[in-house]
């Protein structure tokens, strides 16, 4: 258990006036008669009390000998300055204070009366022993130890506002005397202490407890530094913006402003300026409220401000002070600015613009609940702190902008972690060129000799399913329109209604069998241009028809302005499939990156596609082996089987039970990829490598040679390749994964019908084993399994 040293010191402290009285001894023998008489009178007053020279440790004697001590200290505590100076006699690094000036006594009385004892702010008790040792090393041993630190008293005034006083010590009347416990110290001893500030046992060994006596007293001269302290606190608070969400930070921030303005009832608010909308907005994440906005999230500047305050804040970027809210209302009349303050009991206020180079960023709101507490005079005090507030707001805006950019990058055009290092290198080069006065350009990033992997889990017959959903919605909408027209015709027998019904039926017949390319737009235009105006007229002329039309309109989607029932089900099904498959792929990617870093991108269409590139240039600082390519191929095959199973589990919950089909493209030749700055993505580089992109784009629409059968099928994993060694490699993987429960064992090898510009492709089609609750063993291969399989 750690020993408590707080009550032990190397110094035994004695209150003594001997060193001061010795000066009076000399003065009494001097040639100046006036000074000698004054010194003699002081010496005569002290003579009956030898303990005042010898020293004493009992603080009660200070009170007993108060009158004599006052006489001894009369030159130090001038009566002429006692109402101005903040001064006291005291023991060093202690809270025992005596013989203070009248101003200091008033300060203590306002803070709490005779029982209030001020304590130094930044002198931790556990460091007291070492602080005393440094004094001994300096004044007795003669070593130069610099341990000077500013000391402060924090004392509340009569209004409860915290005032801050800097303490300067005068130790002219102190002596440091050794006892028999004092040790001789060498330079080696001191060097050891210099390297072990926190080792209190070592300090106590070199300078034991009570090995010295401090005899005398110090003069504490204090200065009110509340304004400077408040500025420093505000600056520190704004710099340490990681505490913005901390409620205690907000409380401290408010308290600092109260000290700065010497007013106990001041509160601080903040609002942001939106230059585009010319409005004030609430600032989220700071914990600060806005007194002008109240519960509103935003407010137009012209509505929030009066004409004069608008001119001051927005056009001139100057403070606007209201010394008496009620008087301003009586003078200016009913205005939103003054009314909002009056409703909250605010009697005076300052609106301070946060501006940089004529651009308004926000407004600081200072409010008080008494008249004249805030005014145009003390508004000028803000000049000392506004630069820090402006800097903090600019930094906050930069951080916010960076965060927005990061979100956009993460969601849209992120640079993958595996290649970030290369972009960072290029960015540093760009900055260096710019700083050297050149004309920097951000060069394109190219990675050579990388191996591509491509895969897709595609929604089967997505176009057909989408068209069917559109067809059904249009049929229902036209049928409902026809019902309304039929009811209108029955009521009035107007031929125009019968003609419209004829045209509606014509549209129904046109989409009953097949939805043509232009059918949806034609029907949409017909309804908007010819049906809706008629319905608007009918709603005004007949209540029964009005109810029918409102029922129809309630079924029309506000976004598409047409029926959106079956299409919504289709879109929701596609969205759920994409989210499930993408989430699984992203989760599994973390493990794949740990095996060997590689570039990865995936994107959602009607399904999920992904590209991967692996090679030595991607990592830069690691040796690449073909084993890692084989590893990634096997990983890809397993994960795509897991994606198929994730869809299989999801399918019963989908509004539209869509199927998916999976395909992997195997490409054994290395290629180069280049980051396209205009498209913010990587693409293959060079004419020869373009063959790979052609195959990717056309392969999923291909047929088995000599048949009308599509290559991709639900329930089958399709692996397209051109080289025999790739065929053998993937057949081995399928055999391995079959033992892990991913495939049924049914495998076929087929040739592909020639694609435009591409021929000689073949494919493996392997039936996927879907897991149910009964057979869902969640088997996955281990890294050891993989290594053994790849080496076999």
Order of alpha helices (4+ residues) and beta strands (2+ residues): beta-alpha-alpha-alpha-alpha-alpha-beta-beta-alpha-alpha-beta-beta-beta-alpha-alpha-beta-beta-alpha-alpha-beta-beta-beta-alpha-alpha-beta-alpha-alpha-beta-beta-alpha-alpha-beta-alpha-alpha-alpha-alpha-alpha-alpha-beta-beta-alpha-alpha-beta-beta-beta-alpha-beta-alpha-beta-beta-alpha
